[in-house]
Amino acid sequence: MKRFFRNKEVSADKKQNPLNNKILGTILGRIGDAVCIFDRNFNILFQSPLHIKWFDKLEEFICFKRVDEIKPNRTVKTITNETGSSLHLEISTFPIKDDEGSFIAGINIVRDVSHAIKLEEKSKKLVLFKQQQLNKLELKTIIGNSKPIQKVLEGVHKISKLDTVVYIQGDTGTGKELVAQAIHKLSLRFNKPFLAINCGALTESLLDSELFGHTKGSFTGADSESIGLFEAADGGTLFLDEIGEMSTGTQVKLLRVIQDGEVRKLGATTSKKVNVRVITATHRDIAKLVVENKFREDLFYRIHVFTIHTPTLKERSGDILMLAENFLQEFAQQQNKIIRKISDEAILLLKMYSWPGNIRELRNIIERATILCESDVLQPRDFPVAILNSGSRETLSSLNKDQAPDDPHKVKIIASLEKNQWNKTLAAKDLNMSRTTLWRKMKAYSLPNN
């Protein structure tokens, strides 16, 4: 290469070797990359046909004023070819020195990386698509189409990608931890730990030890050092369930961690930085506890940034059948049973029950019913007495006790209306009859019109 430049420099003395130059030019012109060689005064010594095709002017690929300023560099430039398509070119420039180390020239190598960039873009789109599918799959664990549960899902979507503290308010058994898990798995921390603790299940000292850790000898029975959940969840999410049961002493320590991002073990004199997203939940009215001086006001404002309310099963009664059928298939599979559906009479009982234990109670009742079921259809006899009593007491006024056993058609119509939230168009379709026929049968059975 250096002989090539020496030959160029002494061309005036007629000492150059035309054969060597032709060989080098042929080699550089035939390789897949575009090549341009220029001297220290930016005079082009060689430019391959492909380089000429891509660049008309020197300044299009030269980004320095002096050859001795050249440093190996790589940039990607996009141009438009003769067909109007975009070409992504990787431009690399390197200095060339003589035997004494002086800069005498530079070489510019250009490679078409359009295909590689397209593959990279496709790969990114594939990763995004897979993540979106995982997001959808994760949200499918929160079952329901009712407006209250859709509002919950909207909240999960809005807050999941942020690091904001989330406060989940809802009665016992409404799925608060399920919501917290969905937020974590849709967040940027999804591949980090998700840890949960029930703050109402432990005494103050035990909860402090669990949350913040302790040093050896910090209290009676502390025979060894232990890290707390905040350290264990570093980089991930910590879910504090029933935070309303936390003592004011623990609240002070928790506030310090949330404010400063530092945790200090019991018995330690130094703190450690932690990066943990905190999600809290409770079934209690925290604002009321603040007024009663049972919950710190400063902590309340720290955790009460973004609130998600988990509705009771009564508030989302339209989801009862969907939840029940989902639980039925889950437990039937676990128990190696084939149970096709829930009978209309059983659906009616599920709809009329008040569900004080919410989703947790529904899940437990369906599990029990699956165990007791001896056919391929879940029947009222498979339910506990509480459900049956609720049904006999609260049956619609139009469904008299003496009619219910002998009039399965009426029960089927009521069950379908309940299932479809008394939407007569949907119920008629479900019953495979016209809306007019349904209206006539409702009138014959003295069923309410709404």
Secondary structure, DSSP 4 states (H G I P E B T S, - for coil): -HHHHHHHHTGGGT---HHHHHHHHHHHHHSSSEEEEEETT--EEEE-HHHHHH-SSGGGT---S-GGG---EEEEEEEE-TTS-EEEEEEEEEEEE-TTS-EEEEEEEEEE-HHHHHHHHHHHHHHHHHHHHHHHHHHTTS---SHHHHHHHHHHHHHHTS---EEEEE-TTS-HHHHHHHHHHTSTTTTS-EEEEETTSS-HHHHHHHHHEE-TTSSTT--S-EE-HHHHTTTSEEEEETGGG--HHHHHHHHHHHHHSEE--BT-SS-EE---EEEEEESS-HHHHHHTTSS-HHHHHHH-SEEEEEPPTTTTGGGHHHHHHHHHHHHHHHTT----EE-HHHHHHHHHS--TTHHHHHHHHHHHHHHH--SSEE-GGGS-HHHHHHHHHHS-TTS-TTTTTT-HHHHHHHHHHHHTTT-HHHHHHHTTS-HHHHHHHHHHTT----
